[in-house]
Amino acid sequence: MISLLLIAFPLGGAVAQELNDYLRIAAENNPELQSAYTNFEAALQQSPQVASLPDPTLTVSAFGRMVETRLGAQEARFSFMQMFPWFGTLKTKRDAADLLAEARFQEYLAKRANLFFEIKKAYAELFAIDKTILLKEKNLDILDSYRELSLSKFRSGSSKMVNVVRVDIEQDAALTEIAIEQEQLESLKKRFNLLLNRDKEATVAIQDTLVFDAELRKGMINTEEAFNMHPELTKFDREREAYENRAKTAQKSGLPNIGIGLDYAIISERMDANPPGNGQDAIMPMVSVTLPIFRKKYKAAEREAELMQEAAIKNKEARKNQLQSELEATLYDLTKTNKLLRLYERQLESSAQANKLLVSAFSNDNGDFEEVLEMNQDILILKIQQIEALKTGFTAEAKMEYLSAKTQNYDETK
């Protein structure tokens, strides 16, 4: 594991808030994520709609002039009819709706994973700027000591005043850089808070260390298995399956619907005669069948579903290629970062020794003060490059977690 413990930073008195806490806040508050989850909840409401039978019909007829029958006059008539789609039609509709709802849930998971990556990326940027400012502030103290040394040497007549001026120039430049980076840090904090959907002026605590696994390698994950589990790809699988069911629904919709009903007529008694069954109400069972003879709409619906299946397959293939491309770039970043960190560690060790020798030589009137300043600047640049490498490595590891579908569930409310 690599961390900024490689660099000596003063630890703050307050305990920094864990990055996981920020991820949890984002999972609960981010409006885009909430919208994606609401879309999933809305999609769940489709299943009971499409899987329900059509509403039955009830017809009531009252006769203004009585219709005479052999058994008496008809006073009123009630007709009830329930239509039933072809066998299995409702199931294919329900399955398609459930699969599309699951696709919306996978879309929510993908957005959440990407949000977590963006937060970690933004946090790494905050960390890098914050620690760079600390480095430069610490370097101001070093420059102060060099100024005192060169001023003392000037007073003793063994050095030039220009050395003091050189330190003043570097200090002025450093102060300006620190001021600019502090403004940048404040801007990044506001953007970070907006990701969490909270007050942009809220305090953002930054950890003292940034840790990532620099030895992570492609062989450590089964990329094929990881990609098959990735929510962005799973979403396309569910969409394809949903459109398969829609194609089946289109086929079944082209088959007859069957209706079962009952006709009930109220008959009044005849007063002029008394035939058998005089005044007996009439009950008549009914069966109806639709005739789906206009076939174009059914064929078009089936063809539409087939084309949507093909689109889902192509979308999955395209996104999988993108994920694989991003994986290769991420692995390169991890490998490069690992090598650079080891290089910077060796260079800082050697530079520190060289710096001591140069300062000692200048103190003993045997060295060039310009070389002392140049070496100090080189060390500062190396430490800043080390921070940037750590930022790159941490971001790459966060990207690897996203690509390998290993994002932890920080949303305790869902």
Number of C-alpha atoms within 10 A of each C-alpha: 8 18 16 16 11 13 15 8 14 9 11 10 6 8 11 14 12 11 14 13 11 22 23 17 16 25 25 18 16 17 14 16 21 16 12 20 21 15 16 20 15 12 19 19 13 17 20 13 13 18 16 12 13 12 10 13 11 13 10 12 11 13 11 8 9 14 12 13 12 14 20 24 19 21 18 18 18 15 18 16 19 17 19 18 17 16 14 12 21 20 16 23 24 23 20 27 26 20 23 26 25 21 26 25 23 23 23 24 22 23 18 27 27 17 21 27 23 17 22 24 21 19 25 22 21 24 23 24 22 19 21 22 22 15 20 20 16 14 18 18 12 14 20 15 13 19 19 14 18 25 20 15 20 16 12 9 10 14 20 14 13 14 21 22 14 16 22 15 11 15 21 13 11 18 15 12 13 19 12 12 16 16 11 14 19 16 14 19 22 18 15 24 19 16 23 22 17 15 10 18 13 12 10 18 17 20 19 17 16 19 15 19 15 22 13 17 13 13 7 8 12 10 17 12 11 15 19 15 16 22 24 25 24 20 25 24 20 21 24 26 18 27 26 20 24 26 26 19 24 23 16 20 20 20 18 17 17 16 16 15 17 15 17 16 20 18 23 19 19 16 9 7 11 12 12 9 11 16 20 14 18 13 14 10 12 13 12 14 13 13 11 13 10 9 9 10 13 20 15 12 18 24 14 16 22 17 15 19 22 14 15 20 16 13 16 19 14 12 15 18 12 12 20 15 11 15 20 14 13 22 19 14 20 27 17 15 23 19 14 16 22 13 13 19 17 11 16 19 11 12 18 14 11 15 19 13 14 22 22 14 15 21 18 11 13 11 15 15 24 15 14 21 20 12 19 21 14 16 21 18 15 19 22 20 17 24 26 20 22 27 26 21 28 27 25 28 24 24 24 24 16 24 25 21 21 14 19 13 14 18 14 8 7 8
